[in-house]
Amino acid sequence: MFPFELKVVSITVKNNFRAIKNREIALFQGPEGWSEFSPFLEYGSNESAIWLKAAIEAATKPAPKPIRDLVEVNATLPNVKVEEVSSILQRFQGCTTVKIKINDFLNDHLILQEVLRVIPKAKIRLDINGGWQLEEAIVNLTNYEQEFPGKIDYVEQPCIDLADIKSLRGKVKLKIAVDESIRKFLGSDLTKIKEVADIAIIKWAPSGGTNAAIEIIEKIKLPVVISSAIESSVGISHGVALASVVPNLYGACGLGTVALLEGDVTSKPLIAEDGFIKHRKITPDLIEQFKAEPARQIWWQDRVNEVFDRGLI
């Protein structure tokens, strides 16, 4: 039986992001403060166990001493209609790097045009979530390079297959970052990632916590961007704590995503101010406002008990 009392919340997602309408999150408090267990609903026990390991570590063990108090963050733009772009970017106060979820060039290049209209000097990151085959990636990225020369910082996970990504590197000039190629294959030889990518995207919970993430970063030996998994400010605080100790940060981190939610569990949310987020602990004083229905509370309690009782962490 999981030894901590869970507080489950449900917060509406403002825009279509991963086809999620409500983000369900389980919170609990340990001797080192509040933590968050929030694997997506479709994740099985083995993958969820990695997130639980991160959550327990954060609640029970002191965080490493930070080397920076402020972490630069990027704006995160879901794949939305052009007319929605400006209002979404306004939520990311002071951010000049913009990560955009895209599907292809034909449908989505207008989104980039609008971003550059709103933030003329924006540095743009394209996130495909492994959605392209090699030939699609070559065509799309060649078009993006030609249409937006010097504006694209990097492309994140253009393909799932590492062999395809390696081939792609020889055919386009853009820097390539990988996310799923790391967090979906934690048991593989991650030292090979540097042969196919320029930047590593690391997430606190999907990595298994701060210490596990640091080990991964040391193995990969690439510049790092710390990103989020659409957490509340509690989870984001642990992502910021991780970013505050990483010596080889590449640039702005994807930790401003509380702005994509309709609310937060704290009256002092971790959102961008002048393009940065300050490293600090979070006390969730608004849990009751977003408390999930009793049936969902039971579902999450059963979920965490199953992972914990099976000894998967």
C-alpha positions as CSV (number, residue, x, y, z in Angstrom):
1,M,0.0,0.0,0.0
2,F,1.3,3.4,-1.0
3,P,2.4,5.1,2.3
4,F,1.3,8.7,1.4
5,E,-2.2,10.2,1.2
6,L,-3.1,11.2,-2.4
7,K,-4.9,14.4,-3.3
8,V,-6.2,14.1,-6.8
9,V,-7.1,17.1,-8.9
10,S,-8.5,17.6,-12.4
11,I,-7.6,20.8,-14.3
12,T,-9.0,21.8,-17.7
13,V,-6.5,22.2,-20.5
14,K,-7.0,25.5,-22.4
15,N,-6.2,24.3,-25.9
16,N,-6.0,20.9,-27.6
17,F,-2.7,19.5,-26.3
18,R,-2.2,15.7,-26.7
19,A,-6.0,15.5,-27.1
20,I,-6.3,16.0,-23.4
21,K,-9.3,18.0,-22.1
22,N,-8.6,17.6,-18.4
23,R,-5.2,17.0,-16.8
24,E,-5.6,14.7,-13.8
25,I,-2.8,14.9,-11.2
26,A,-2.2,13.1,-7.9
27,L,-0.4,15.1,-5.3
28,F,1.1,14.0,-2.0
29,Q,3.4,15.4,0.7
30,G,6.5,13.9,2.2
31,P,9.2,15.1,4.6
32,E,10.8,17.2,1.8
33,G,7.6,18.8,0.7
34,W,4.9,18.2,-2.0
35,S,5.3,16.0,-5.0
36,E,3.3,15.0,-8.0
37,F,2.5,11.7,-9.7
38,S,0.8,12.3,-13.0
39,P,1.6,9.8,-15.7
40,F,-0.9,10.1,-18.6
41,L,-3.9,7.9,-18.3
42,E,-3.0,5.5,-21.0
43,Y,0.4,4.7,-19.5
44,G,0.8,1.1,-18.1
45,S,2.3,0.1,-14.8
46,N,5.9,-0.2,-16.0
47,E,6.1,3.3,-17.4
48,S,4.1,4.8,-14.5
49,A,6.6,3.3,-12.1
50,I,9.3,5.6,-13.5
51,W,7.1,8.6,-12.7
52,L,6.3,7.3,-9.2
53,K,10.1,6.8,-8.6
54,A,10.5,10.5,-9.4
55,A,7.6,11.6,-7.2
56,I,8.8,9.6,-4.2
57,E,12.4,10.9,-4.5
58,A,11.2,14.5,-4.7
59,A,9.0,14.1,-1.6
60,T,11.5,12.3,0.5
61,K,15.1,13.3,-0.5
62,P,16.7,16.8,-0.6
63,A,17.2,18.3,-4.0
64,P,20.7,18.9,-5.2
65,K,22.1,22.4,-4.5
66,P,21.3,24.7,-7.5
67,I,23.9,26.4,-9.6
68,R,21.3,28.9,-10.8
69,D,18.1,30.4,-9.3
70,L,16.5,31.5,-12.5
71,V,15.7,29.2,-15.4
72,E,14.9,30.7,-18.9
73,V,11.8,29.1,-20.4
74,N,10.2,29.0,-23.8
75,A,6.6,29.5,-24.9
76,T,4.8,26.3,-25.8
77,L,2.3,26.6,-28.6
78,P,-0.1,23.7,-29.3
79,N,-1.1,23.0,-32.9
80,V,-3.8,25.7,-33.0
81,K,-5.6,28.0,-35.5
82,V,-3.6,31.0,-36.6
83,E,-6.0,33.4,-35.0
84,E,-5.3,31.8,-31.6
85,V,-1.6,32.2,-31.7
86,S,-1.3,35.8,-30.3
87,S,-3.5,35.2,-27.3
88,I,-1.6,32.0,-26.3
89,L,1.8,33.7,-26.6
90,Q,0.7,36.4,-24.3
91,R,0.5,33.8,-21.5
92,F,4.3,33.3,-21.7
93,Q,5.4,36.7,-20.5
94,G,8.8,37.7,-21.9
95,C,9.5,34.5,-23.7
96,T,11.4,34.9,-27.0
97,T,11.9,31.2,-27.8
98,V,8.7,29.5,-29.0
99,K,8.2,25.7,-29.3
100,I,5.5,24.8,-31.8
101,K,3.7,21.5,-32.2
102,I,3.4,20.9,-35.9
103,N,2.1,18.3,-38.3
104,D,3.6,19.4,-41.6
105,F,4.7,22.4,-43.7
106,L,1.6,22.9,-45.8
107,N,-0.8,23.3,-42.9
108,D,1.4,24.8,-40.3
109,H,3.8,27.3,-41.9
110,L,1.2,30.0,-41.3
111,I,1.5,29.4,-37.6
112,L,5.2,30.2,-37.8
113,Q,4.5,33.4,-39.8
114,E,2.1,34.5,-37.1
115,V,4.5,33.8,-34.3
116,L,7.1,35.9,-36.1
117,R,4.5,38.7,-36.6
118,V,3.8,38.7,-32.8
119,I,7.5,38.2,-31.8
120,P,9.7,39.3,-34.7
121,K,12.9,38.1,-33.2
122,A,11.5,34.8,-31.9
123,K,13.7,31.7,-31.9
124,I,11.5,28.9,-33.1
125,R,11.6,25.2,-32.2
126,L,9.5,22.7,-34.1
127,D,8.2,19.6,-32.3
128,I,6.9,16.7,-34.3
129,N,6.7,14.0,-31.6
130,G,8.1,11.4,-34.0
131,G,5.3,11.8,-36.4
132,W,7.2,11.7,-39.7
133,Q,8.7,9.1,-41.9
134,L,12.2,9.9,-43.3
135,E,11.0,11.2,-46.6
136,E,8.3,13.3,-45.0
137,A,10.8,14.8,-42.7
138,I,13.2,15.7,-45.6
139,V,10.4,17.5,-47.6
140,N,8.9,19.3,-44.6
141,L,12.2,20.5,-43.1
142,T,13.6,21.6,-46.4
143,N,10.5,23.7,-46.9
144,Y,10.8,25.2,-43.4
145,E,14.5,25.9,-43.9
146,Q,13.8,27.8,-47.1
147,E,10.8,29.7,-45.8
148,F,12.3,30.6,-42.4
149,P,16.1,30.9,-42.9
150,G,17.9,31.5,-39.6
151,K,14.7,31.5,-37.5
152,I,14.5,27.8,-36.5
153,D,16.5,26.9,-33.4
154,Y,16.0,23.1,-33.8
155,V,13.5,20.4,-34.7
156,E,12.5,18.0,-32.0
157,Q,11.9,14.3,-32.6
158,P,11.2,14.5,-36.3
159,C,11.1,10.7,-36.6
160,I,10.9,7.9,-34.1
161,D,13.5,5.6,-35.7
162,L,17.0,6.6,-34.8
163,A,18.3,5.3,-38.2
164,D,15.9,7.7,-39.9
165,I,17.1,10.6,-37.7
166,K,20.7,9.8,-38.5
167,S,20.0,9.9,-42.2
168,L,18.0,13.1,-41.8
169,R,21.0,14.9,-40.2
170,G,22.9,14.5,-43.5
171,K,20.1,16.0,-45.6
172,V,19.0,19.1,-43.6
173,K,21.0,21.8,-41.8
174,L,18.7,22.2,-38.8
175,K,19.8,21.0,-35.4
176,I,18.0,17.9,-34.2
177,A,16.8,17.3,-30.6
178,V,15.4,14.0,-29.3
179,D,12.8,13.4,-26.6
180,E,10.9,10.1,-27.1
181,S,14.2,8.5,-28.3
182,I,15.4,9.0,-24.7
183,R,12.5,8.6,-22.4
184,K,10.8,5.7,-24.2
185,F,14.1,3.7,-24.3
186,L,15.7,4.3,-20.8
187,G,17.0,0.7,-20.7
188,S,18.9,1.1,-24.0
189,D,22.5,2.3,-24.6
190,L,21.8,6.1,-24.5
191,T,25.5,6.9,-25.2
192,K,24.6,6.4,-28.9
193,I,22.2,9.3,-28.9
194,K,25.0,11.8,-29.5
195,E,25.6,10.0,-32.9
196,V,22.2,11.1,-34.2
197,A,21.2,14.2,-32.3
198,D,22.5,17.7,-31.3
199,I,20.4,18.3,-28.2
200,A,18.8,16.1,-25.5
201,I,15.3,16.8,-24.2
202,I,15.0,15.6,-20.6
203,K,11.9,15.5,-18.4
204,W,11.9,15.2,-14.7
205,A,9.2,12.6,-14.1
206,P,9.6,10.4,-17.3
207,S,13.3,10.1,-16.4
208,G,12.7,8.7,-13.0
209,G,13.5,11.9,-11.0
210,T,16.4,14.3,-10.6
211,N,19.2,11.9,-9.8
212,A,18.2,9.5,-12.6
213,A,18.0,12.4,-15.0
214,I,21.4,13.6,-14.1
215,E,22.8,10.1,-14.7
216,I,21.1,10.1,-18.2
217,I,22.5,13.5,-19.0
218,E,26.0,12.4,-18.0
219,K,25.7,9.4,-20.3
220,I,24.4,11.2,-23.3
221,K,26.9,14.1,-23.2
222,L,24.8,16.5,-25.2
223,P,23.5,20.0,-24.5
224,V,20.3,19.7,-22.6
225,V,16.8,21.3,-22.5
226,I,14.6,20.4,-19.5
227,S,11.0,20.1,-20.5
228,S,7.7,19.3,-18.8
229,A,4.9,16.8,-19.1
230,I,2.0,19.3,-18.6
231,E,2.3,19.2,-14.8
232,S,0.9,21.4,-12.1
233,S,3.3,23.9,-10.5
234,V,4.2,21.1,-8.1
235,G,5.6,19.0,-10.8
236,I,7.1,22.0,-12.6
237,S,8.9,23.0,-9.4
238,H,10.8,19.7,-9.6
239,G,11.6,20.2,-13.3
240,V,12.9,23.7,-12.4
241,A,15.0,22.2,-9.6
242,L,16.5,19.8,-12.2
243,A,17.2,22.6,-14.6
244,S,18.8,24.6,-11.8
245,V,21.5,21.9,-11.4
246,V,22.3,21.0,-15.0
247,P,25.6,22.5,-16.0
248,N,25.2,22.1,-19.8
249,L,21.8,23.6,-20.5
250,Y,21.3,24.4,-24.1
251,G,19.0,27.4,-23.6
252,A,15.4,28.1,-22.7
253,C,13.6,25.2,-21.1
254,G,10.0,23.9,-21.7
255,L,8.8,24.5,-18.2
256,G,6.3,27.3,-18.7
257,T,3.4,24.9,-19.5
258,V,1.2,25.8,-16.4
259,A,0.1,28.6,-18.8
260,L,-1.7,25.9,-20.9
261,L,-4.0,25.0,-18.0
262,E,-7.1,26.8,-16.9
263,G,-5.9,26.8,-13.3
264,D,-3.3,25.6,-10.9
265,V,-3.1,24.0,-7.5
266,T,-1.3,27.0,-6.0
267,S,-2.2,30.7,-5.7
268,K,1.5,31.4,-6.6
269,P,1.9,29.4,-9.9
270,L,5.2,28.8,-11.6
271,I,4.8,30.8,-14.8
272,A,7.1,32.9,-16.9
273,E,8.1,36.3,-15.7
274,D,10.3,38.2,-18.1
275,G,11.0,34.9,-19.8
276,F,12.3,33.2,-16.6
277,I,11.0,31.0,-13.8
278,K,12.5,31.2,-10.3
279,H,13.5,28.0,-8.5
280,R,11.3,27.6,-5.5
281,K,9.2,25.0,-3.7
282,I,5.4,25.0,-4.1
283,T,2.7,24.6,-1.5
284,P,-0.6,23.6,-3.2
285,D,-3.1,25.8,-1.4
286,L,-5.9,25.4,-4.0
287,I,-6.3,21.6,-4.1
288,E,-10.0,21.8,-3.0
289,Q,-10.8,24.1,-5.9
290,F,-9.8,21.4,-8.4
291,K,-10.5,18.3,-6.4
292,A,-11.4,15.3,-8.7
293,E,-14.6,13.3,-8.3
294,P,-14.5,10.5,-5.8
295,A,-14.4,7.8,-8.5
296,R,-11.3,9.4,-10.0
297,Q,-9.7,9.6,-6.5
298,I,-10.2,5.8,-6.1
299,W,-8.9,5.1,-9.6
300,W,-5.7,7.0,-8.9
301,Q,-5.3,5.4,-5.5
302,D,-5.7,1.9,-7.1
303,R,-3.2,2.9,-9.8
304,V,-0.5,4.0,-7.4
305,N,-1.0,1.0,-5.1
306,E,-0.7,-1.4,-8.0
307,V,2.7,0.1,-9.1
308,F,3.9,0.4,-5.5
309,D,2.8,-3.1,-4.4
310,R,4.3,-4.8,-7.4
311,G,7.7,-3.4,-6.4
312,L,8.2,-1.8,-9.8
313,I,10.1,1.2,-8.4
